[in-house]
Amino acid sequence: MDNETAIDIFAALAQRTRLDAFKLLVRHEPEGLAAGELARHLEVPHNTLSAHLSVLSRAGLVVSQRQSRSIIYRASLDRMQETLAFLARDCCDGRPELCAPLLSPLQSEDCPEPEDPS
């Protein structure tokens, strides 16, 4: 990943609805959510959500797949991992042991309980 790609990713996430949509999709991995369900959870109009999902898709943060009459959106966990690795690559001037406190919350036993979506 280069700086320009990282900037595009951060720009895509630098808006409340898009960030909320991405976080919600991460919580619903690996099944994903239908576009209508995503709009309902986020309480945004379908056309507004469509524009936001397009931005996230161009940044590689979400993928979509048609299932019957619905479009199912999923978070691209590979892209998220690639972005986190990009941020940590030069961590602590080549001394990765100093970055352990940054990475430990990402380990499954340390992950916080999911928020109640209702």
C-alpha positions as CSV (number, residue, x, y, z in Angstrom):
1,M,0.0,0.0,0.0
2,D,1.2,3.5,-0.8
3,N,0.4,6.8,0.8
4,E,-2.1,7.8,-1.8
5,T,-4.1,4.6,-1.3
6,A,-4.0,5.1,2.4
7,I,-5.2,8.7,2.1
8,D,-8.1,7.5,-0.1
9,I,-9.1,4.9,2.5
10,F,-8.9,7.4,5.4
11,A,-10.9,10.0,3.3
12,A,-13.6,7.3,2.7
13,L,-13.8,6.7,6.5
14,A,-13.7,10.4,7.4
15,Q,-17.4,10.8,7.3
16,R,-19.8,9.7,10.1
17,T,-22.3,7.7,8.0
18,R,-19.5,5.9,6.0
19,L,-17.6,5.1,9.2
20,D,-20.8,3.8,10.9
21,A,-21.6,1.7,7.8
22,F,-18.1,0.2,7.7
23,K,-18.1,-0.6,11.4
24,L,-21.6,-2.1,11.2
25,L,-20.5,-4.3,8.2
26,V,-17.4,-5.4,10.2
27,R,-19.7,-6.5,13.0
28,H,-21.8,-8.5,10.5
29,E,-19.0,-10.5,9.0
30,P,-19.0,-12.9,7.3
31,E,-22.7,-12.8,6.3
32,G,-22.8,-9.1,5.5
33,L,-26.0,-7.0,5.3
34,A,-28.5,-6.3,2.5
35,A,-28.5,-2.6,1.4
36,G,-32.0,-2.1,2.8
37,E,-31.1,-3.5,6.2
38,L,-28.0,-1.4,6.3
39,A,-30.0,1.7,5.5
40,R,-32.5,0.8,8.3
41,H,-29.8,0.2,10.9
42,L,-28.2,3.5,10.0
43,E,-31.5,5.4,9.6
44,V,-30.5,6.9,6.3
45,P,-32.3,7.1,3.0
46,H,-31.4,4.4,0.5
47,N,-30.1,6.8,-2.1
48,T,-27.9,8.5,0.4
49,L,-26.6,5.2,1.6
50,S,-25.9,4.1,-2.0
51,A,-23.6,7.2,-2.5
52,H,-21.7,6.4,0.7
53,L,-21.3,2.7,-0.2
54,S,-19.9,3.8,-3.6
55,V,-17.2,5.8,-1.8
56,L,-16.4,2.9,0.5
57,S,-16.3,0.5,-2.5
58,R,-14.0,2.7,-4.5
59,A,-11.6,2.7,-1.5
60,G,-11.8,-1.1,-1.4
61,L,-13.4,-1.2,2.0
62,V,-16.6,-2.9,1.0
63,V,-17.6,-5.5,-1.5
64,S,-21.0,-6.3,-2.8
65,Q,-22.7,-9.3,-4.2
66,R,-26.2,-9.8,-5.7
67,Q,-28.3,-12.4,-3.9
68,S,-31.6,-12.8,-5.6
69,R,-33.2,-9.3,-5.5
70,S,-30.9,-7.9,-2.8
71,I,-27.4,-6.6,-2.9
72,I,-25.4,-7.9,0.1
73,Y,-22.6,-5.7,1.3
74,R,-19.6,-7.0,3.3
75,A,-16.6,-5.3,4.8
76,S,-13.3,-6.1,3.2
77,L,-11.4,-7.4,6.2
78,D,-8.4,-7.9,3.9
79,R,-8.3,-4.2,3.1
80,M,-8.7,-3.3,6.8
81,Q,-5.8,-5.6,7.7
82,E,-3.7,-4.1,4.9
83,T,-4.4,-0.6,6.1
84,L,-3.5,-1.5,9.7
85,A,-0.3,-3.2,8.5
86,F,0.5,0.0,6.5
87,L,0.2,2.1,9.7
88,A,2.3,-0.2,11.8
89,R,4.9,-1.2,9.2
90,D,7.4,1.4,10.4
91,C,6.3,1.2,14.0
92,C,8.7,2.4,16.6
93,D,11.7,2.8,14.2
94,G,12.0,-0.9,13.4
95,R,11.5,-2.1,17.0
96,P,8.1,-3.9,16.7
97,E,8.2,-5.0,20.4
98,L,7.5,-1.4,21.3
99,C,4.3,-1.6,19.3
100,A,2.8,-4.6,21.2
101,P,0.5,-2.3,23.2
102,L,-1.0,-1.0,20.0
103,L,-1.6,-4.4,18.6
104,S,-2.9,-6.3,21.7
105,P,-6.4,-4.9,21.6
106,L,-6.8,-6.5,18.1
107,Q,-6.3,-10.0,19.6
108,S,-9.6,-11.9,19.8
109,E,-9.6,-12.4,23.6
110,D,-9.1,-8.6,24.1
111,C,-11.7,-7.5,21.7
112,P,-14.6,-5.6,23.3
113,E,-18.0,-7.1,23.3
114,P,-20.1,-6.0,20.3
115,E,-22.4,-3.0,20.8
116,D,-26.1,-3.8,20.8
117,P,-27.3,-2.7,17.3
118,S,-30.8,-1.7,18.5
